Amino acid sequence: MAVTVRIPTPLRKLTENQSEIEIDGETVESLIGNMEASYPGIKDRLCDETGKVRRFINIYINEEDIRFLDGTHSAVKAGDRVSIVPAIAGGLAGVAGQRGPGGLRDRG
């Protein structure tokens, strides 16, 4: 059963610049395995050496975070949309009291 997987920009070089791919699978775990078979190297970007999804990667099935479902054992079915979303960290770096982007003051 084909599931649509949305690929974030940083991983598109592994999917031939495709923003969405159709992959067969019954669980998130099998989707990741099948993505690796079609797009070598993608599993290493998504999972650690034990096979767990890296903590800075969020995966959603129809906008539901798999961490609140059944993790990588969460079932998927034809027509589902799976989104891979890397967490983005950032903030204002600079000298205390200095104005940053948008005129915001760093309280440092």
PEFEN-V605706 format. One record per residue. N is the residue number from 0. RES is the residue in three letters. SS is DSSP state (hx for helix, st for strand, lp for the rest). Layout:
n->[N | N]
res->[RES | RES]
ss->[SS | SS]
This chain:
n->[0 | 1 | 2 | 3 | 4 | 5 | 6 | 7 | 8 | 9 | 10 | 11 | 12 | 13 | 14 | 15 | 16 | 17 | 18 | 19 | 20 | 21 | 22 | 23 | 24 | 25 | 26 | 27 | 28 | 29 | 30 | 31 | 32 | 33 | 34 | 35 | 36 | 37 | 38 | 39 | 40 | 41 | 42 | 43 | 44 | 45 | 46 | 47 | 48 | 49 | 50 | 51 | 52 | 53 | 54 | 55 | 56 | 57 | 58 | 59 | 60 | 61 | 62 | 63 | 64 | 65 | 66 | 67 | 68 | 69 | 70 | 71 | 72 | 73 | 74 | 75 | 76 | 77 | 78 | 79 | 80 | 81 | 82 | 83 | 84 | 85 | 86 | 87 | 88 | 89 | 90 | 91 | 92 | 93 | 94 | 95 | 96 | 97 | 98 | 99 | 100 | 101 | 102 | 103 | 104 | 105 | 106 | 107]
res->[MET | ALA | VAL | THR | VAL | ARG | ILE | PRO | THR | PRO | LEU | ARG | LYS | LEU | THR | GLU | ASN | GLN | SER | GLU | ILE | GLU | ILE | ASP | GLY | GLU | THR | VAL | GLU | SER | LEU | ILE | GLY | ASN | MET | GLU | ALA | SER | TYR | PRO | GLY | ILE | LYS | ASP | ARG | LEU | CYS | ASP | GLU | THR | GLY | LYS | VAL | ARG | ARG | PHE | ILE | ASN | ILE | TYR | ILE | ASN | GLU | GLU | ASP | ILE | ARG | PHE | LEU | ASP | GLY | THR | HIS | SER | ALA | VAL | LYS | ALA | GLY | ASP | ARG | VAL | SER | ILE | VAL | PRO | ALA | ILE | ALA | GLY | GLY | LEU | ALA | GLY | VAL | ALA | GLY | GLN | ARG | GLY | PRO | GLY | GLY | LEU | ARG | ASP | ARG | GLY]
ss->[lp | st | st | st | st | st | lp | lp | hx | hx | hx | hx | hx | hx | lp | lp | lp | lp | lp | st | st | st | st | st | lp | lp | st | hx | hx | hx | hx | hx | hx | hx | hx | hx | hx | hx | lp | lp | lp | hx | hx | hx | hx | hx | st | lp | lp | lp | lp | lp | st | lp | lp | lp | st | st | st | st | st | lp | lp | st | st | hx | hx | hx | lp | lp | hx | hx | hx | lp | st | lp | lp | lp | lp | lp | st | st | st | st | st | st | lp | lp | lp | lp | lp | lp | lp | lp | lp | lp | lp | lp | st | lp | hx | hx | hx | lp | st | lp | lp | lp]
